[in-house]
């Protein structure tokens, strides 16, 4: 059962999704390529992706690759990256539930983020989506740092009740807003459903 504090906090997360911020980032380069059709690691976070979305709660719109206007190579990449982001949602939500209830050792949320970050860094992002790729990796890395700091400090962590004030959480949020902006600017001809998916993936991953 999700505690009231978690429900209230997660409800607040949704309010920030509608105001993406712009921020330039460096493109990904020098990565070891991962096949575009490879599946990301399935993380045993204690929540499935569907359960994580329900716990926030947040609408989940699955991007429909069969009905996209995105060029094939870019579409294949996005299909994998959206799975990475979904796994990140499960890790983030489960980690928040555990840490807010002082269950710091129930799962290794930092290692779980490391698995997703390592996979994403190994992907060969299309040049047209290099900035989007960097945004998502940055967001995952920042969220990993948030949980690492919380676990190290435990009861002394200053942002336990107000994650939105943590610098790493705010940086992750900016990166996710920027990722959304990238998708919307590059693919204006997507269907309304796919545009909703563009919004939902980064929004559900975001704390703010």
C-alpha positions as CSV (number, residue, x, y, z in Angstrom):
1,X,0.0,0.0,0.0
2,X,1.5,3.3,-1.0
3,X,1.7,5.7,1.9
4,X,-0.2,9.0,1.8
5,X,3.0,11.0,1.7
6,X,4.1,9.1,-1.5
7,X,0.7,9.6,-3.1
8,X,0.8,13.4,-2.4
9,X,4.4,13.7,-3.5
10,X,3.7,11.8,-6.7
11,X,0.6,13.8,-7.4
12,X,2.9,16.9,-7.2
13,X,5.3,15.3,-9.7
14,X,2.6,15.5,-12.4
15,X,2.1,19.2,-12.2
16,X,5.6,20.0,-13.4
17,X,5.3,17.9,-16.6
18,X,3.5,20.5,-18.7
19,X,6.3,23.1,-18.6
20,X,9.4,21.7,-20.4
21,X,12.5,23.8,-20.0
22,X,15.2,24.3,-22.7
23,X,18.8,23.3,-22.0
24,X,21.6,22.6,-24.5
25,X,23.5,19.4,-23.9
26,X,26.5,17.7,-25.5
27,X,25.8,14.8,-28.0
28,X,26.7,11.2,-27.2
29,X,29.9,10.0,-28.8
30,X,32.4,7.2,-28.5
31,X,29.9,4.7,-27.1
32,X,30.1,0.9,-27.7
33,X,27.2,0.1,-29.9
34,X,24.2,-1.9,-28.7
35,X,22.0,-3.3,-31.4
36,X,19.0,-1.1,-32.0
37,X,16.6,-4.1,-31.5
38,X,18.2,-5.2,-28.2
39,X,16.0,-5.2,-25.1
40,X,17.2,-3.3,-22.1
41,X,17.8,-5.2,-18.9
42,X,14.5,-6.0,-17.1
43,X,15.0,-4.7,-13.6
44,X,13.5,-6.6,-10.6
45,X,12.7,-3.4,-8.7
46,X,9.8,-5.0,-6.8
47,X,7.3,-3.3,-9.0
48,X,6.4,-4.0,-12.6
49,X,6.3,-1.1,-15.0
50,X,2.6,-1.2,-15.0
51,X,2.5,-1.2,-11.2
52,X,4.9,1.7,-11.0
53,X,2.7,3.8,-13.3
54,X,-0.4,2.9,-11.2
55,X,1.4,3.8,-8.0
56,X,2.3,7.3,-9.0
57,X,-0.4,7.4,-10.5
58,X,0.3,8.4,-14.1
59,X,-1.2,7.7,-17.5
60,X,0.9,5.4,-19.6
61,X,0.7,5.8,-23.4
62,X,2.8,3.2,-25.2
63,X,4.4,4.6,-28.4
64,X,3.2,2.8,-31.5
65,X,6.1,2.2,-33.7
66,X,3.8,0.6,-36.4
67,X,2.0,3.9,-36.8
68,X,4.9,6.3,-36.7
69,X,6.2,8.9,-39.1
70,X,9.7,8.6,-37.6
71,X,12.4,7.2,-40.0
72,X,13.1,3.5,-39.4
73,X,16.5,3.7,-37.8
74,X,15.4,6.4,-35.5
75,X,12.2,4.5,-34.7
76,X,14.1,1.4,-33.8
77,X,16.3,3.4,-31.4
78,X,13.3,5.1,-29.8
79,X,11.5,1.9,-29.3
80,X,14.4,0.6,-27.2
81,X,15.0,3.9,-25.4
82,X,11.4,4.1,-24.3
83,X,11.7,0.7,-22.7
84,X,14.8,2.0,-20.8
85,X,12.7,4.9,-19.6
86,X,9.9,2.6,-18.5
87,X,12.3,0.5,-16.5
88,X,13.6,3.7,-15.0
89,X,10.1,4.6,-13.9
90,X,9.8,1.2,-12.0
91,X,13.2,1.7,-10.4
92,X,12.5,5.3,-9.4
93,X,9.0,4.6,-7.9
94,X,10.1,1.4,-6.1
95,X,13.2,3.2,-4.7
96,X,11.1,6.1,-3.5
97,X,8.6,3.8,-1.8
98,X,11.4,1.8,-0.1
99,X,13.5,4.8,1.0
100,X,10.5,6.8,2.4
101,X,9.7,3.8,4.5
102,X,13.4,3.4,5.7
103,X,13.8,0.2,3.7
104,X,17.2,1.2,2.4
105,X,18.4,-2.4,1.9
106,X,15.3,-4.0,0.4
107,X,16.8,-3.4,-3.1
108,X,19.9,-1.9,-4.6
109,X,18.4,1.0,-6.4
110,X,21.8,2.5,-7.3
111,X,22.9,-0.8,-9.0
112,X,19.6,-0.9,-10.8
113,X,20.1,2.6,-12.2
114,X,23.7,1.6,-13.1
115,X,22.4,-1.3,-15.2
116,X,20.1,1.0,-17.2
117,X,22.8,3.7,-17.5
118,X,25.4,1.2,-18.8
119,X,22.9,-0.2,-21.3
120,X,22.0,3.3,-22.6
121,X,25.5,4.5,-22.8
122,X,26.3,1.4,-24.9
123,X,23.6,2.3,-27.4
124,X,24.4,3.8,-30.8
125,X,22.1,6.7,-30.9
126,X,21.2,8.2,-34.4
127,X,23.0,11.6,-34.9
128,X,19.6,13.3,-35.1
129,X,18.8,12.0,-31.6
130,X,22.2,12.5,-29.9
131,X,20.9,15.4,-27.7
132,X,17.8,13.4,-26.7
133,X,20.0,10.4,-25.8
134,X,22.3,12.6,-23.6
135,X,19.3,14.1,-21.9
136,X,17.9,10.7,-20.9
137,X,21.3,9.4,-19.7
138,X,21.8,12.5,-17.7
139,X,18.4,12.2,-16.1
140,X,19.1,8.6,-15.1
141,X,22.5,9.5,-13.8
142,X,21.2,12.4,-11.7
143,X,18.4,10.2,-10.3
144,X,21.0,7.6,-9.4
145,X,23.0,10.2,-7.6
146,X,19.9,11.3,-5.6
147,X,19.3,7.8,-4.3
148,X,23.0,7.2,-3.7
149,X,23.2,10.4,-1.5
150,X,20.0,9.4,0.3
151,X,21.2,5.9,1.1
152,X,24.6,7.2,2.3
153,X,23.0,9.8,4.6
154,X,19.8,7.9,5.5
155,X,18.0,9.8,8.3
156,X,20.3,12.8,7.8
157,X,19.3,13.3,4.1
158,X,18.0,16.8,3.8
159,X,15.7,16.1,0.8
160,X,13.9,13.0,2.0
161,X,10.5,14.7,2.2
162,X,11.1,17.3,-0.5
163,X,13.0,15.6,-3.3
164,X,12.2,18.5,-5.6
165,X,14.7,20.7,-3.8
166,X,17.6,18.3,-4.4
167,X,20.0,19.7,-7.1
168,X,20.3,16.3,-8.8
169,X,16.5,15.8,-9.0
170,X,16.2,19.3,-10.5
171,X,18.9,18.6,-13.0
172,X,17.2,15.3,-14.0
173,X,13.9,17.1,-14.4
174,X,15.5,19.7,-16.7
175,X,17.0,17.0,-18.8
176,X,13.7,15.2,-19.2
177,X,11.9,18.3,-20.1
178,X,14.6,18.9,-22.7
179,X,14.2,15.3,-24.0
180,X,10.5,15.9,-24.5
181,X,11.1,19.1,-26.4
182,X,13.6,17.4,-28.7
183,X,11.0,14.7,-29.6
184,X,8.2,17.2,-30.2
185,X,10.4,19.5,-32.3
186,X,11.9,16.7,-34.5
187,X,8.6,14.8,-35.1
188,X,5.8,17.3,-35.4
189,X,3.8,14.9,-37.7
190,X,3.4,12.1,-35.2
191,X,-0.1,11.0,-34.3
192,X,-1.7,12.5,-31.2
193,X,-1.3,9.2,-29.5
194,X,2.4,9.0,-30.2
195,X,2.8,12.7,-29.1
196,X,1.1,11.7,-25.8
197,X,3.6,8.9,-25.5
198,X,6.4,11.4,-26.1
199,X,5.0,13.3,-23.1
200,X,4.3,10.3,-20.8
201,X,7.7,8.6,-20.9
202,X,9.8,11.5,-19.6
203,X,7.0,12.8,-17.4
204,X,6.5,9.5,-15.5
205,X,10.3,9.3,-15.0
206,X,10.4,12.8,-13.7
207,X,10.2,13.6,-9.9
208,X,8.8,17.1,-10.6
